[in-house]
Amino acid sequence: GYEITSFPPSGTLMHLVKKKVNEAARSQAEIDAEKEHKRVERLRYILGSFIDLSSFLCSSKNLQAGLRSMLRILLGTMGVTRGAIYTFEKENKCLECLVDIKLRANARLPRVNIDQAIFEKLVLKQNIDIADLVRDEISQFKETFKEGEIEKIFTLSTDNQNLGLLILGNRFHKEDEDPFDSELLTIITRNISSAINTYRLMQNLRETNEILDVRVRELDSVREASQTISSELEIENLPNTVESIFKGVMGINKFSMSIFDPTENRYNICRNNRSLPAALDFWSSPISQYVIQTMQPLYVPDITCEERFSFNRAQNYASNSFIVIPIVVQDEILAMVNLSDKNNDEKISAHDFEMAELLCSQLGIALKNANLYKRGITDALTHLYTNHYFKIRLSQEISRLRRIKSPLSIIMTSIDSLESLIEKHGVAFRDAAFVKVGTTIKRVIRFNDLPCRFEGNKFAIIMPDTGIEGCIIAAEKILESMRNITVKHGNNEEKLTLSLAIVQFDVAMNQNQLLETADNLLAKTIELGGNRILTAKDLNK
């Protein structure tokens, strides 16, 4: 007889014991009744163990461990020498061995190539031993199983899915065969099929839940990002806000944003830590041309496979993928967002493209609001910021400087000999001169610098995070640009020159002292003849 100790899912321990039975003292009916009782007990034990293991598979992430335990119980109770479970992988066109009792759990399990048509031919023989058919159709099994090692093979399937094969070897003792074994194997095959199917369903459910969790977190991020973008009214701060959102939510490494300037009829590229030109050059950027003409976002997953454009700067794309999204409001492109390369060096995916479109959907409203807000704080003639807004922002920048210890400077400038030009050409020429100076200043300075019409003939520029040396570079560009520009109004034409004064804020100053110092320095510049740049150091010299 057998003494059986079961430890599902780890396995079944069996001891073969000698048992003397006095057959003469019992009737045939008693012997048959005992056999039936043992058969029922064995069936109850196997099915009970399989139910326990099915529950284990529902909560476990290890399908092989559960199936190995199922197979051990089956082989142990039936006295079978070897067993294996293969699943059919439709995509790879093969039978993948999930468990083989003869092989160790960590051993490399064999794979058998099989055409789908042949496998479908096998599964038509449900609940029937198909060992002979498998031997004829799949010669590769001979490499894994020796001659005569396979006795029975059953198909594993559910109502709507063909899963694989259950392979059983020979019995230790042929005389132990029971007429009901075929029925038992049919039931067990269904249980194994159900266990595999249940595990896969649970695995799919886990994966779906994980995807849903990711989507929920992404939607939360989009909601927070939308609130952040919508609350930003300063158009100079908007690019930095959007860049931090794209880097935080999507892990984007390279970001750039260009905003349309109607006064210049061009797209100004917002300043960031990358070396980029001041404005978009459509002649050298066919991609930007395409996006503006179509008013549709462009996603290129791999520039090596893209035939619509030639990529002269392909070496700049580490991942060979990028996204360009136009921000369209009422059939007008207010801005364009360019995204390329991710922090993890992965390509930008189609899902990233969807996320980018979702985030940019809020950007159009924010830009519209920022433009409306800007109209209320800008001078109608020059489109520079007003004196009132200049003082508000200067106060904010001074507070920021005291907090983060960053340099802050201002450039104050005025048109030389403006009174004589007004007397000569009239007030309309003065207005044309103001417009030309305002346009020149905006073209030269960075996106986050704040140009303002200060008062009367004076203009002022707030230069955040900039010391004297940086301001001198900007001032020289302004001065040089004005020397090459002619102001025309009607039949009148004149060249203009500017006087520029540069002052760096000192923590010992207050706002009024800073402006007073700049005003006095500008007066000294004009006194020296104008058409020059003066700093406090120059005055000391």
Secondary structure, DSSP 8 states (H G I E B T S, - for coil): -EEEEEETTTEEEEEE------GGGS-HHHHHHHHHHHHHHHHHHHHHHHHHHHHHHHH-S-HHHHHHHHHHHHHHHHTBS-EEEEEEETTTTEEEEEEETTS-TTS---EEE--HHHHHHHHTSTTS--HHHHHHH-TTHHHHS-TT-EEEEEEEE-SS-EEEEEEEE-BS-GGG--TTHHHHHHHHHHHHHHHHHHHHHHHHHHHHHHHHHHHHHHHHHHHHHHHHHHT---TTTHHHHHHHHHHHHH-EEEEEEEEEETTTTEEEE---SS---SB--TTS-HHHHHHHHHTS-EEES-GGG--SS--TTGGG-SSS-EEEEEEEETTEEEEEEEEEEETT-----HHHHHHHHHHHTTHHHHHHHHHHHHHHTB-TTT--B-HHHHHHHHHHHHHHHHHH---EEEEEEEETTHHHHHHHH-HHHHHHHHHHHHHHHHHHS-TTSEEEEEETTEEEEEEET--HHHHHHHHHHHHHHHHT-EEEETTEEEE--EEEEEEE--TT--HHHHHHHHHHHHHHHHHTTSSEEEEHHHHH-
